[in-house]
Every structure is written in C-alpha cells, then in structure tokens.
Amino acid sequence: MGVVETTRRSRAASAALLLLLSLATSSPRAARGDAASLAWGACAGGGGVSNQTFACDTNIGDHVIIGSFVLGESLPFTAHWGVEARLTAGQPGTSSTVPEWWRLEPGGCRAGVLSTSFDFTSNPYVPCADPYFGQALAAPPQITLITTPDLPPHGSSTFERIQLGAYVPLPVTLAAGTEYDAFRIRITNAGTRGSTACAGCCQEMAIVLDDLVISGGTTVVHFVNQPVVSWQSFGSPCQATPERAASWGRVRSLYR
C-alpha cells in the first residue's frame, strides 16, 4: 500500500470518527440483550479471561485485550457504519496515580507500546465472529492522561483514557445472539527491564470499557454495561503478597 493510499484511508477513518461521535449523542436504540464484553487473550466467549498476571521479568512479548459484543436484536446496515470505544485504565482506589509502566500517552514512560486493530482476518478469535471482513478503516488510538480534581473525600486521582474507532464501508447484517469481535488492543512489554525500565509493572490495575458505540445511518447502539478486566489481581507472580481482586465498586471510585 502506497503513502497516498495510506493517507487517504487514515483521513477517511478520521472523518468517519467525527461522524460517529456526533451520532453517539443522538437517541440510541434500546434492545434487550445488547451487551459488551472485555477479556484478555481472546473474546469472552472464546476463552478470554478477566485477569492478567505477568512476572514483569522481560521486555519480550505482549498482552492482548479483546472487546466484543452481542446484540439482542438483529441489526442491518445497508451502507457504511462504524464502531467507537472508550476505555480507562487506572488503579482501584479512591485516590490513585498511574504507574510509570502504564504511562502510555505521548511523552509517557512507555509511549508507543499500545496499538489497536479492527482486523481479525489473520488472527480470528473463534467462535466469535468478525463483522468487518478486513474492511475496517481505523484511526490511530488517542491516549490521554486524565487527572481528577483534588476533592474530598476521594482526593485526586489519575487514569489513562484510551479512545479508538473505525469506519466500515460495507453493508452487513449483524445477527442477534452472536458474539462479534469489536476491537483488539495490544500492549508490548518494552520498557519493563533494564536501565530504562518504567516502574510499576507489578501494581494492580483495572481497565474499564466505559463506552462502546455502533452506529450507521440513523441507528445507534450504545452498550450501557461497562465490563472490567484486571491486571495483577488475585496475586501477581512478581509480588510477595496477593492483592485483592478489582471489584466493580473499587473501580467505580476511579471516576468519582
């Protein structure tokens, strides 16, 4: 693919994301059974897990998060459509900071280690279905460090916000009851060991799928559930004592 074609696809995806953002503010479809999922390693129905542990002893390898969704009613798109997701990553607790290992935003200690994809043609997550057929035009992910106000009783806290999306120039009918892959997030282990290592790999984290929106034409599906995956919970191999699992109540405190 040439530079001109790559630029064209990137611009098309970026323009589509602006459209998706405006569509997401309209009245969403409400269908019983619509649900989003988040899991490490595979889609939730394909054996993905809710917690990831890592010994933090190598710069080699990576960790993959898969977002997926199930519709309560079939959804036909007669022309182009798109998907947008927003996630937050932070430490469970009422007052927290983001460890250097999780500083993934531009200028952060591990900037550049996170990538996203909507292409499942070369690495499908069976039995979950691919709704894009390799046609999704994805914009680069946006990663931002967010700091909440220092207000009682919670104090200030920080977390990483990750936004991603894709435009699909393809008519399709998404079937009810089928789990579809929505997106893939890949985080490499670069910067874990050595003289330039970023501290905090062993610390517990929670990643929440705050928003998942599918839209096309006048149809908007806004998944209202907010699935959570955890990092280094239930006892990490690089920690002397086990840490508590990240409960939803603890995760919710990140956004108060």
C-alpha positions as a Python dict, from the first residue, in 0.01 Angstrom:
ca = {
    (1, 'M'): (0, 0, 0),
    (2, 'G'): (145, 337, -104),
    (3, 'V'): (179, 652, 103),
    (4, 'V'): (-109, 821, -81),
    (5, 'E'): (-345, 527, -21),
    (6, 'T'): (-243, 503, 345),
    (7, 'T'): (-306, 876, 393),
    (8, 'R'): (-642, 851, 219),
    (9, 'R'): (-753, 563, 440),
    (10, 'S'): (-636, 744, 754),
    (11, 'R'): (-821, 1062, 660),
    (12, 'A'): (-1136, 867, 574),
    (13, 'A'): (-1124, 690, 910),
    (14, 'S'): (-1066, 1015, 1099),
    (15, 'A'): (-1356, 1186, 925),
    (16, 'A'): (-1578, 889, 998),
    (17, 'L'): (-1489, 902, 1367),
    (18, 'L'): (-1611, 1260, 1384),
    (19, 'L'): (-1940, 1141, 1234),
    (20, 'L'): (-1960, 857, 1485),
    (21, 'L'): (-1905, 1097, 1774),
    (22, 'S'): (-2198, 1310, 1658),
    (23, 'L'): (-2419, 1006, 1607),
    (24, 'A'): (-2337, 878, 1954),
    (25, 'T'): (-2506, 1183, 2105),
    (26, 'S'): (-2842, 1100, 1944),
    (27, 'S'): (-3103, 869, 2091),
    (28, 'P'): (-2962, 515, 2098),
    (29, 'R'): (-3153, 200, 2016),
    (30, 'A'): (-3255, 13, 2328),
    (31, 'A'): (-3269, -362, 2274),
    (32, 'R'): (-3287, -618, 2549),
    (33, 'G'): (-2983, -843, 2536),
    (34, 'D'): (-2733, -591, 2396),
    (35, 'A'): (-2410, -645, 2591),
    (36, 'A'): (-2042, -562, 2555),
    (37, 'S'): (-1756, -777, 2687),
    (38, 'L'): (-1386, -732, 2761),
    (39, 'A'): (-1128, -1008, 2808),
    (40, 'W'): (-757, -1084, 2797),
    (41, 'G'): (-621, -1313, 2527),
    (42, 'A'): (-941, -1384, 2334),
    (43, 'C'): (-1302, -1275, 2313),
    (44, 'A'): (-1507, -1357, 2622),
    (45, 'G'): (-1692, -1645, 2454),
    (46, 'G'): (-1370, -1784, 2309),
    (47, 'G'): (-1187, -1844, 2635),
    (48, 'G'): (-1075, -1493, 2722),
    (49, 'V'): (-1001, -1427, 3091),
    (50, 'S'): (-1084, -1136, 3320),
    (51, 'N'): (-743, -1107, 3491),
    (52, 'Q'): (-387, -1098, 3354),
    (53, 'T'): (-75, -1160, 3560),
    (54, 'F'): (283, -1106, 3449),
    (55, 'A'): (614, -1165, 3625),
    (56, 'C'): (750, -835, 3485),
    (57, 'D'): (1079, -1002, 3407),
    (58, 'T'): (1119, -948, 3031),
    (59, 'N'): (1085, -687, 2758),
    (60, 'I'): (973, -953, 2512),
    (61, 'G'): (613, -1044, 2438),
    (62, 'D'): (283, -865, 2472),
    (63, 'H'): (-66, -874, 2622),
    (64, 'V'): (-387, -856, 2421),
    (65, 'I'): (-729, -724, 2523),
    (66, 'I'): (-1030, -812, 2308),
    (67, 'G'): (-1353, -612, 2312),
    (68, 'S'): (-1663, -788, 2182),
    (69, 'F'): (-2040, -750, 2176),
    (70, 'V'): (-2368, -939, 2146),
    (71, 'L'): (-2689, -788, 2010),
    (72, 'G'): (-3034, -866, 2146),
    (73, 'E'): (-3192, -798, 1806),
    (74, 'S'): (-3053, -831, 1453),
    (75, 'L'): (-2912, -507, 1316),
    (76, 'P'): (-2896, -440, 938),
    (77, 'F'): (-2664, -174, 796),
    (78, 'T'): (-2744, -107, 430),
    (79, 'A'): (-2438, 113, 375),
    (80, 'H'): (-2135, 227, 579),
    (81, 'W'): (-2126, 203, 957),
    (82, 'G'): (-1872, 230, 1233),
    (83, 'V'): (-1765, 148, 1586),
    (84, 'E'): (-1613, 360, 1860),
    (85, 'A'): (-1480, 258, 2204),
    (86, 'R'): (-1352, 446, 2507),
    (87, 'L'): (-1164, 275, 2789),
    (88, 'T'): (-997, 391, 3109),
    (89, 'A'): (-706, 228, 3290),
    (90, 'G'): (-623, 313, 3650),
    (91, 'Q'): (-553, 179, 3996),
    (92, 'P'): (-853, 69, 4201),
    (93, 'G'): (-897, 301, 4498),
    (94, 'T'): (-1032, 639, 4598),
    (95, 'S'): (-705, 825, 4545),
    (96, 'S'): (-462, 685, 4292),
    (97, 'T'): (-190, 755, 4041),
    (98, 'V'): (-95, 584, 3716),
    (99, 'P'): (230, 383, 3749),
    (100, 'E'): (505, 472, 3504),
    (101, 'W'): (465, 131, 3339),
    (102, 'W'): (111, 233, 3242),
    (103, 'R'): (203, 583, 3122),
    (104, 'L'): (117, 506, 2760),
    (105, 'E'): (22, 855, 2644),
    (106, 'P'): (253, 1061, 2416),
    (107, 'G'): (551, 1164, 2629),
    (108, 'G'): (477, 896, 2888),
    (109, 'C'): (737, 646, 3008),
    (110, 'R'): (605, 372, 2777),
    (111, 'A'): (462, 579, 2494),
    (112, 'G'): (424, 378, 2175),
    (113, 'V'): (378, 32, 2329),
    (114, 'L'): (0, 25, 2279),
    (115, 'S'): (-153, -45, 1939),
    (116, 'T'): (-510, -115, 1828),
    (117, 'S'): (-664, -310, 1543),
    (118, 'F'): (-1002, -395, 1394),
    (119, 'D'): (-860, -655, 1153),
    (120, 'F'): (-941, -1012, 1258),
    (121, 'T'): (-882, -1182, 923),
    (122, 'S'): (-532, -1311, 1001),
    (123, 'N'): (-595, -1400, 1366),
    (124, 'P'): (-963, -1481, 1419),
    (125, 'Y'): (-1094, -1543, 1770),
    (126, 'V'): (-1317, -1845, 1719),
    (127, 'P'): (-1605, -1888, 1799),
    (128, 'C'): (-1658, -1510, 1793),
    (129, 'A'): (-1747, -1363, 1455),
    (130, 'D'): (-1564, -1098, 1251),
    (131, 'P'): (-1809, -822, 1148),
    (132, 'Y'): (-1555, -627, 939),
    (133, 'F'): (-1420, -882, 686),
    (134, 'G'): (-1093, -690, 672),
    (135, 'Q'): (-1265, -370, 551),
    (136, 'A'): (-1247, -155, 867),
    (137, 'L'): (-1062, 176, 828),
    (138, 'A'): (-916, 253, 1169),
    (139, 'A'): (-788, 583, 1304),
    (140, 'P'): (-484, 586, 1537),
    (141, 'P'): (-580, 544, 1904),
    (142, 'Q'): (-588, 851, 2124),
    (143, 'I'): (-435, 807, 2471),
    (144, 'T'): (-464, 1081, 2731),
    (145, 'L'): (-361, 1108, 3096),
    (146, 'I'): (-660, 1239, 3293),
    (147, 'T'): (-633, 1393, 3640),
    (148, 'T'): (-946, 1437, 3852),
    (149, 'P'): (-983, 1734, 4091),
    (150, 'D'): (-841, 1702, 4442),
    (151, 'L'): (-1179, 1700, 4616),
    (152, 'P'): (-1280, 1532, 4945),
    (153, 'P'): (-1343, 1260, 5035),
    (154, 'H'): (-1174, 1087, 4742),
    (155, 'G'): (-875, 1310, 4675),
    (156, 'S'): (-720, 1345, 4332),
    (157, 'S'): (-656, 1051, 4102),
    (158, 'T'): (-522, 991, 3755),
    (159, 'F'): (-606, 739, 3489),
    (160, 'E'): (-534, 674, 3123),
    (161, 'R'): (-814, 729, 2872),
    (162, 'I'): (-793, 527, 2551),
    (163, 'Q'): (-1018, 609, 2255),
    (164, 'L'): (-1034, 411, 1933),
    (165, 'G'): (-1266, 368, 1641),
    (166, 'A'): (-1313, 251, 1285),
    (167, 'Y'): (-1526, 321, 979),
    (168, 'V'): (-1662, 24, 781),
    (169, 'P'): (-1764, 94, 416),
    (170, 'L'): (-1953, -234, 399),
    (171, 'P'): (-2323, -323, 425),
    (172, 'V'): (-2380, -602, 675),
    (173, 'T'): (-2648, -753, 893),
    (174, 'L'): (-2530, -829, 1246),
    (175, 'A'): (-2722, -1125, 1386),
    (176, 'A'): (-2883, -1136, 1728),
    (177, 'G'): (-2719, -1367, 1981),
    (178, 'T'): (-2382, -1385, 1801),
    (179, 'E'): (-2071, -1262, 1979),
    (180, 'Y'): (-1876, -1032, 1747),
    (181, 'D'): (-1518, -914, 1786),
    (182, 'A'): (-1518, -535, 1827),
    (183, 'F'): (-1150, -439, 1867),
    (184, 'R'): (-806, -562, 1969),
    (185, 'I'): (-564, -374, 2197),
    (186, 'R'): (-204, -496, 2210),
    (187, 'I'): (38, -381, 2483),
    (188, 'T'): (401, -487, 2448),
    (189, 'N'): (644, -549, 2736),
    (190, 'A'): (904, -299, 2612),
    (191, 'G'): (1044, -88, 2895),
    (192, 'T'): (988, -348, 3166),
    (193, 'R'): (1351, -442, 3239),
    (194, 'G'): (1692, -276, 3209),
    (195, 'S'): (1839, 66, 3278),
    (196, 'T'): (1547, 247, 3112),
    (197, 'A'): (1273, 34, 3270),
    (198, 'C'): (947, 200, 3377),
    (199, 'A'): (842, 124, 3736),
    (200, 'G'): (505, -10, 3843),
    (201, 'C'): (451, -319, 3629),
    (202, 'C'): (367, -524, 3939),
    (203, 'Q'): (99, -286, 4061),
    (204, 'E'): (-267, -378, 4035),
    (205, 'M'): (-470, -203, 3764),
    (206, 'A'): (-824, -209, 3629),
    (207, 'I'): (-927, -144, 3269),
    (208, 'V'): (-1290, -47, 3209),
    (209, 'L'): (-1478, -35, 2879),
    (210, 'D'): (-1669, 285, 2951),
    (211, 'D'): (-1837, 319, 2613),
    (212, 'L'): (-1890, 103, 2306),
    (213, 'V'): (-2100, 256, 2029),
    (214, 'I'): (-2202, 106, 1694),
    (215, 'S'): (-2368, 344, 1451),
    (216, 'G'): (-2476, 372, 1091),
    (217, 'G'): (-2739, 585, 921),
    (218, 'T'): (-2994, 678, 1188),
    (219, 'T'): (-2920, 371, 1402),
    (220, 'V'): (-2706, 400, 1713),
    (221, 'V'): (-2638, 114, 1955),
    (222, 'H'): (-2485, 234, 2280),
    (223, 'F'): (-2392, -55, 2508),
    (224, 'V'): (-2473, 52, 2862),
    (225, 'N'): (-2289, -219, 3056),
    (226, 'Q'): (-1927, -144, 3145),
    (227, 'P'): (-1716, -464, 3156),
    (228, 'V'): (-1388, -465, 3350),
    (229, 'V'): (-1062, -658, 3322),
    (230, 'S'): (-790, -651, 3584),
    (231, 'W'): (-409, -660, 3586),
    (232, 'Q'): (-205, -835, 3858),
    (233, 'S'): (-508, -917, 4073),
    (234, 'F'): (-551, -1245, 4267),
    (235, 'G'): (-177, -1247, 4341),
    (236, 'S'): (87, -1149, 4090),
    (237, 'P'): (391, -1372, 4020),
    (238, 'C'): (617, -1071, 4084),
    (239, 'Q'): (466, -974, 4420),
    (240, 'A'): (530, -1129, 4762),
    (241, 'T'): (169, -1100, 4879),
    (242, 'P'): (-155, -1139, 4685),
    (243, 'E'): (-363, -832, 4613),
    (244, 'R'): (-737, -812, 4625),
    (245, 'A'): (-942, -862, 4310),
    (246, 'A'): (-1062, -541, 4149),
    (247, 'S'): (-1431, -525, 4237),
    (248, 'W'): (-1669, -304, 4042),
    (249, 'G'): (-1719, -84, 4347),
    (250, 'R'): (-1347, -18, 4374),
    (251, 'V'): (-1319, 51, 4001),
    (252, 'R'): (-1612, 292, 4009),
    (253, 'S'): (-1424, 504, 4262),
    (254, 'L'): (-1182, 599, 3985),
    (255, 'Y'): (-1446, 816, 3824),
    (256, 'R'): (-1595, 988, 4130),
}
